[in-house]
Structure formats: C-alpha cells, structure tokens
Amino acid sequence: PMTYYAFRLYIAGQTPRSQRALINLRHVCDKYQCKYELTIVDILENPEEAAKAKVLAIPTLDKEEPLPPRRLIGDLHDIEAVARELNLKQ
C-alpha cells in the first residue's frame, strides 16, 4: 500500500527561495512517487500561523503525516537528503 504524506510549507511571499523549495518538494515527491497533500502557508498573509507553529526560518517544511513529524528548513535542494529525512520510500 502507498504511504500518504501531509506536508505544510511555510514561505514568505513569492521569493525565488520559496519557489525553489516548492519546486524541489514536488520534484522529490514525483521521483519517489509519493501521494501527498501540500498546504502552503504564506507567513506574510498568516503570521499568526507561523507563530503558532514556531517557524523561525523560511522556507520551512513540516511533514505532518505519517508520524513521526519532521521539519526541514531551506530550499530542499538536496533531493536525496530530503527523501532520507522525510523517510520517503522508493
């Protein structure tokens, strides 16, 4: 059975770094053929949500499902490291 993933990506507007993080996340999910739901939180529009989640740097990716939760910070450029950290199965 395919594992389902729930991600929340915190960004600050449409900056190049935020866009790279989104593109890289989609790339790693495509490469590892994972089924996922992605919620994008723009902290410029929803600062209270970032505060509630204790987001200190942008971009930040939270893996909410499956447990255990994981948090990655940065543009997610190292696809293999991202896959390892998120425990994506090939």
N, C-alpha and C positions, 0 to 999 in steps of 0.2 A: 504493500500500500504506500502511496505517495505521502510524504510528510507535508503538512500545511504550515506555512510561516506567516506570522503577522509582524510587520515592521512599522516603525514610526520614525520618519526622517525629519529632523529639526534643521531648518535653513533660515537664513536672514535675507529675504528678497531673492531676486534672480541674479545672484552674483555668479561669476564663472566657477568658483569653487563649489558652490551649492549645486550648480548644474552638472559639474563633473561627478559629484557624489551620487546624484540621481542616475546619471548615465552608467556609472560604474556598478551601482547596485543592480540595475536592470541587466547589465552585461553578465554579472556573476550569477544572477538567478536564471538567465537564459542558458548559460553554459552548464549549470548544474541541474537544469530542468526542474526547478523547484516551483511549486504552486504557492503563490503568496498574495497577501493583501498589503498594500502600502498606504499609509496615512502620512501626508506631508503637512508639517506644521511650520508655518512661516512665523518666526518669533516677532517680526515687525508688526504683524497683524494680531498675534496672540501671545503677547509677552507673559501673561499670567500662566499659560500652559507650560511654557518653558521654565518658569519659576517653580511651578508645582512639580515638574519632573527633574528639577535640579540640574538643568542643562547649563554647563559652564563654557562650552566652546561650540562653534558652528563650523561645518555641519556635524551633527551628532546623529547616529543611527542606533535606535533601540530595537532589539529583537524581543518581542513580547511572547511569541509562541513559536515553537514549542518551548517548554521550560527546559533548562534554566534560562532566565533572561540574560541578555548580553548587551553591552554598549560599546560601540566603536565610534571614534572621533576622527574626523578628517575626510578627505575626498574619496576614500576607499579605492585608491589607485592600484594597490597590490591585490589583485583578484584572488590569488591562491591563499594569501594570508586572511583575507576577508572570508573566504569559503571555510578555512580552518576554524576561525574564530566563531563563525555562525554555525559551525557543525553541519554544513551542507553535505548531503550525500550525493555521490555521483552514480 
